[in-house]
Amino acid sequence: MENEGEDTTDNLLGILLTEEEDEEVAEGEERTHHDDYYNCYLRSRDSTLSIRQLPSQGLSFQLWPAASTLVSLLDNCQQRESPLFPLLISSSFSSHTIRILELGSGTGLVGIAASSILGAHATLTDLPHVLPNLQFNIQANNANANVHCLRWGHPEDVESILQQFPQFHLILASDVVYHQHLFDPLLRTLSSLLQQLPQAIFLMAHLRRWSKDSLFFNKARKLFHLNTLHTDPPLPGSRTGVAVYHFAAKPRKDNHPLSISSS
């Protein structure tokens, strides 16, 4: 990662750790730090997930606030007042054997929890060096899930996944917008997935940290219809809380490969 003033890895890690330490525990969840494990109680399943974190190995090996928010929403999605109820609890969605794809899975909490809550099969994706810990957490929780390498901006990785599982009904991501050089690759991957899976629902949870985050969302709105489903109150010491978005692909006017301006 390039050093770009405030956006060094050390600065990002320091800010995220501060936010994680200050964050209030969401209702229905139990947080522990013993042996770097995070215990997450799923009220809808009356069960607890145990997720191994490895903070010394980098950002991808620890949990951040957006993941907890998305799990909490999923855990309550069967309640009629939930913003996810009209999206997920419908005859067209529930009539399938649900398949979930998670992008930038990190520790896998969101994908593993979603698989349990929805009785679904989940494919958890990240970079190759992250996959062993993902597999560990899948096995530790007896989750109905598998892992797959997905490098954003690499269409061959998308094609490999879709050859194995040609249909996904739900695509999830949390805390994936932080490195500016990954904005365009992520958008290309999202566009490819939603064009090839037009019926899929894509949900993304995000905690805004940098002013440049707006660049990602400005570009995203040129390609997708974005609907804000939920926002958390600001965390202590922060001006914003986690927001959860629903992305829907806009119709393409041509058949040319996606081109995203860097401006």
C-alpha positions in Angstrom: 0.0 0.0 0.0 1.3 3.4 -0.9 1.8 6.0 1.8 -0.7 8.8 1.2 -0.5 11.1 4.2 -3.2 10.1 6.6 -3.9 6.9 4.7 -0.9 4.9 5.8 -1.6 1.4 7.1 -0.5 2.4 10.6 -2.9 5.4 10.7 -5.8 3.4 9.4 -5.2 0.5 11.8 -4.8 3.0 14.7 -8.1 4.7 13.9 -10.0 1.5 13.3 -8.7 0.0 16.5 -9.8 3.1 18.5 -13.2 2.9 17.0 -13.5 -0.8 17.7 -12.4 -0.3 21.3 -14.9 2.5 21.8 -17.8 0.9 20.0 -20.7 -0.2 22.2 -21.6 -3.8 22.0 -24.6 -4.3 19.8 -27.7 -5.7 21.4 -27.7 -9.5 21.4 -23.9 -9.8 20.9 -21.1 -10.8 23.3 -17.6 -9.5 22.7 -14.6 -11.3 24.2 -10.9 -10.8 23.6 -9.6 -14.0 25.0 -7.2 -15.7 22.5 -8.3 -13.2 19.9 -11.7 -14.8 19.5 -14.9 -12.9 18.9 -18.2 -14.5 20.1 -21.3 -13.4 18.3 -24.7 -14.5 19.6 -27.3 -15.0 16.9 -30.7 -14.4 18.5 -32.7 -15.8 15.6 -30.8 -19.1 15.8 -30.1 -19.2 19.5 -26.5 -20.0 18.8 -23.1 -18.4 19.2 -20.4 -18.1 16.5 -16.8 -18.1 17.5 -14.6 -16.2 15.1 -10.8 -16.3 15.3 -9.0 -13.0 14.7 -5.3 -12.6 14.0 -4.6 -8.9 14.3 -0.9 -9.2 14.0 -1.4 -10.5 10.4 -3.1 -7.3 9.2 -6.4 -5.6 8.6 -8.1 -8.5 6.9 -7.7 -10.7 10.1 -9.8 -8.6 12.5 -13.4 -7.4 12.8 -14.6 -3.8 12.2 -17.9 -2.1 13.2 -19.7 -2.5 9.8 -19.6 -6.3 10.0 -21.3 -6.2 13.4 -24.0 -3.9 12.1 -24.7 -6.1 9.0 -24.9 -9.2 11.1 -27.3 -7.5 13.5 -29.6 -6.5 10.6 -29.5 -10.0 9.1 -30.2 -11.5 12.5 -33.4 -9.4 12.7 -34.4 -9.6 9.0 -37.5 -11.7 9.8 -39.1 -8.9 11.8 -41.5 -6.9 9.7 -40.0 -3.6 10.8 -36.6 -4.6 9.6 -35.4 -2.7 6.5 -34.3 -6.1 5.1 -37.7 -7.8 5.5 -39.1 -6.7 2.1 -35.8 -7.7 0.4 -35.0 -11.0 2.0 -38.3 -12.4 3.4 -40.2 -12.7 0.1 -41.7 -15.7 -1.8 -39.2 -15.3 -4.6 -36.2 -15.2 -2.3 -37.2 -17.8 0.2 -38.4 -20.3 -2.4 -34.8 -21.0 -3.4 -31.9 -22.9 -1.8 -30.2 -19.6 -1.0 -26.6 -19.1 -2.1 -24.6 -16.2 -0.6 -21.4 -14.6 -2.0 -19.4 -12.4 0.4 -16.7 -10.0 -0.9 -13.7 -9.1 1.1 -14.7 -11.6 3.8 -11.8 -11.0 6.2 -12.6 -13.2 9.2 -15.8 -14.5 7.6 -18.2 -13.3 10.3 -20.8 -11.8 8.0 -20.9 -14.7 5.5 -20.9 -17.4 8.2 -23.6 -15.6 10.2 -25.7 -15.0 7.1 -25.4 -18.7 6.2 -26.7 -19.7 9.6 -29.5 -17.1 9.8 -30.8 -17.8 6.3 -30.1 -21.5 6.2 -28.0 -20.8 3.1 -24.8 -21.9 1.5 -22.1 -19.2 1.5 -19.0 -18.6 -0.6 -16.5 -16.5 1.3 -13.9 -14.7 -0.8 -10.8 -12.7 -0.2 -7.1 -12.7 -1.2 -5.2 -16.0 -1.1 -3.3 -15.3 2.1 -6.6 -14.6 4.0 -8.3 -17.9 2.9 -6.7 -20.3 5.5 -8.2 -18.3 8.5 -11.5 -18.1 6.7 -11.5 -21.9 6.3 -10.5 -22.3 9.9 -13.6 -20.2 11.0 -15.9 -22.1 8.7 -14.8 -25.4 10.2 -14.8 -24.1 13.8 -18.5 -23.1 13.3 -19.6 -26.1 11.2 -20.8 -23.5 8.6 -22.3 -24.5 5.3 -19.7 -22.5 3.4 -16.6 -22.7 1.2 -13.8 -20.3 0.4 -12.6 -18.9 -3.0 -10.0 -16.4 -4.1 -11.5 -13.2 -5.5 -9.1 -10.4 -6.5 -11.1 -7.3 -7.3 -10.7 -6.3 -10.9 -9.8 -9.8 -12.1 -12.6 -11.1 -14.3 -11.1 -14.5 -14.3 -11.7 -14.9 -10.6 -15.4 -13.9 -11.1 -15.7 -16.4 -13.9 -14.1 -19.2 -11.8 -16.6 -18.6 -9.0 -19.6 -18.5 -11.4 -18.5 -21.7 -13.1 -18.6 -23.4 -9.7 -21.8 -21.7 -8.6 -23.7 -20.1 -11.5 -26.3 -18.5 -9.2 -26.1 -16.4 -6.1 -29.1 -14.8 -4.5 -27.4 -12.5 -2.0 -24.1 -10.7 -2.2 -22.6 -9.1 0.9 -19.7 -6.8 1.8 -18.7 -4.8 4.9 -15.8 -2.4 5.4 -14.5 -2.9 1.9 -14.0 0.8 0.9 -10.8 2.1 2.4 -7.9 2.0 -0.1 -8.4 4.4 -3.0 -6.5 2.3 -5.5 -9.0 -0.4 -5.0 -12.1 1.7 -5.7 -12.1 1.0 -9.5 -11.3 -2.7 -9.2 -14.0 -3.2 -6.7 -16.6 -1.4 -8.9 -15.6 -3.4 -11.9 -16.1 -6.6 -9.9 -19.4 -5.4 -8.5 -20.6 -4.4 -12.0 -19.6 -7.7 -13.5 -21.4 -9.7 -10.7 -24.6 -7.7 -10.8 -24.7 -7.8 -14.6 -24.3 -11.6 -14.6 -26.6 -12.1 -11.6 -29.4 -9.6 -12.3 -31.7 -11.1 -9.6 -29.0 -11.0 -6.9 -29.4 -8.6 -3.9 -26.2 -6.7 -3.0 -25.9 -5.3 0.5 -22.9 -3.3 1.6 -22.2 -2.0 5.2 -19.8 0.9 5.4 -18.3 3.2 8.1 -17.1 6.4 6.5 -13.6 7.3 7.7 -12.0 9.4 5.0 -13.3 12.3 2.9 -12.2 10.5 -0.2 -14.9 7.8 0.5 -17.2 10.1 -1.4 -15.2 9.4 -4.6 -16.2 5.8 -4.4 -19.8 6.5 -3.9 -19.9 9.2 -6.7 -18.5 6.6 -9.1 -20.9 3.9 -7.7 -23.9 6.0 -8.4 -23.0 6.2 -12.0 -23.3 2.4 -12.3 -25.8 1.5 -9.6 -29.0 2.7 -7.9 -28.0 3.1 -4.2 -30.6 3.0 -1.5 -29.6 3.6 2.2 -31.4 1.0 4.2 -30.1 1.7 7.6 -27.8 4.0 9.5 -26.3 3.6 13.0 -25.9 6.5 15.4 -22.3 7.9 15.3 -19.7 6.1 17.3 -18.1 7.9 20.2 -15.7 10.5 18.8 -17.0 10.1 15.3 -19.4 12.1 13.2 -20.8 9.2 11.4 -22.1 5.7 12.1 -22.3 2.6 9.9 -24.6 2.8 6.9 -26.0 -0.2 5.0 -26.7 0.2 1.3 -28.6 -1.7 -1.3 -27.0 -1.6 -4.7 -28.9 -2.4 -7.9 -27.3 -2.3 -11.3 -28.4 0.3 -13.8 -29.2 -0.9 -17.3 -26.1 -0.9 -19.6 -26.4 1.1 -22.7 -23.8 -0.9 -24.6 -22.0 -4.2 -24.6 -18.5 -2.7 -24.1 -16.4 -3.7 -21.1 -17.0 -1.5 -18.1 -14.8 1.6 -18.1 -14.6 3.7 -15.0 -13.1 7.2 -15.2 -10.4 7.9 -12.6 -11.6 11.5 -12.3 
